[in-house]
Amino acid sequence: MTQLQFPAPDALSFVPLEEIKSAEHGDFIFTPEQLPVSVPCSLPEVHQPQAGGRSAGLAVMNDFLNQRGEYYRGSISSPLTAENGCSRLSPYLALGCIGMRELVQAVRNRRRTAEGRWKASLSAFESRLWWHCHFIQKLEDQPDMEVHNLHPLTEQLDRPFDEEKFEAWKTGNTGWPMVDASMRYLIANGWVNFRMRAMLISIASYPLALPWQPVSRYLASLFTDYEPGIHYPQVQMQAGTTGINIPRMYNPILQAQRLDAKGLFVRRWIPELQQVSDQWIFEPWLMPRTIQESARCILNKDYPAPLVDFSAATRKARADLKAVRDSDFFATAQSIGEKHGSRKRSSSRRMTGKKKARDAGQMTLF
């Protein structure tokens, strides 16, 4: 990261297709006539994506480092503040509009003169650039985590694919307002902050008990900043299939109360709930019928009831996890931690057994 940056080329030149030959036999690999006319690709339509290109990326970077970034450290969790408080540089890094070395050096230059909140926020941001590279390395080391559970014993978890639940989750109709608002925001913008991404995966994996693979593919199709090296390790972490991370079962009611206390985010993205009072906004299924009528939000007509009982479903999820955690589970988890865990804390090498397997995963959490 400290080395000189490569200069951006003024123009790119490409080798003519007719000159591309097999290095082994000297034959043409293919002719222009053999190329497909079109490649089928069906992706959801994102209504308000970020503008692409290097110029746009540089403008976003400069704006973050000189204007928006001061409150980064305290504004990245709530979807209300994250839209402006996060760097919003992930798409430009993922697609190569901005280089990691370029960004790291710009951050460090800015840190030299930073004071107060700026100093703390830029330090926190740079630490996440380290994590960015750490997670990409995980997929480089084990590419099959795109399709297979990192910990093989988690294949035993009871997570059959349920089309009805999956469709409700992917369209923002689970009945949990914070979950649905986050999904609808993502569909509209092609981006949502990390905490909400983690919650979406957690909800799909634990109370809805969906397999993570279709969940992963759908989210990948929505994320403008889709980066495989970040995506698959994070999906598996939040789905509880790594074996080295403490399961995070996000409670959508508590997340809403903490991160959207007045229901502003929920009401903005779920118009069905706009007239529901603060008392019921995060648990509309508890409204008496008379209140539903006055709020013009009839349960299962205007807005769905939750797909499952959250408490009962998460109890079952914990029981399922506990059932696979035998001695073999922790022995395998230890080897996974040694391969994929952070090397930041040397004290981890002195840990043994369950504690070592458990704590090795904690080092990889943001």
Secondary structure, 3 states (H helix, E strand, C coil): CCCCCCCCCCCCCCCCHHHCECCCCCCECCCHHHCCCCCCCCCCCCCCCCCCCHHHHHHHHHHHHHCHHHHHHHHCCCHHHHHHHCCCCHHHHHCCCCCHHHHHHHHHHHHCCCCHHHHHHHHHHHHHHHHHHHHHHHHHHCHHHHCCCCCHHHHHCCCCCCHHHHHHHHCCCCCCHHHHHHHHHHHHHCCCCHHHHHHHHHHHHCCCCCCHHHHHHHHHHHCCCCCHHHHHHHHHHHHCCCCCCCCCCCCHHHHHHHHCCCCHHHHHHCHHHCCCCCCCCCCHHHCCHHHHHHCCCCECCCECCCCCCHHHHHHHHHHHHHHHCCHHHHHHHHHHHHHHCCCCCHHHHHCCHHHHHHHHHHCCCC
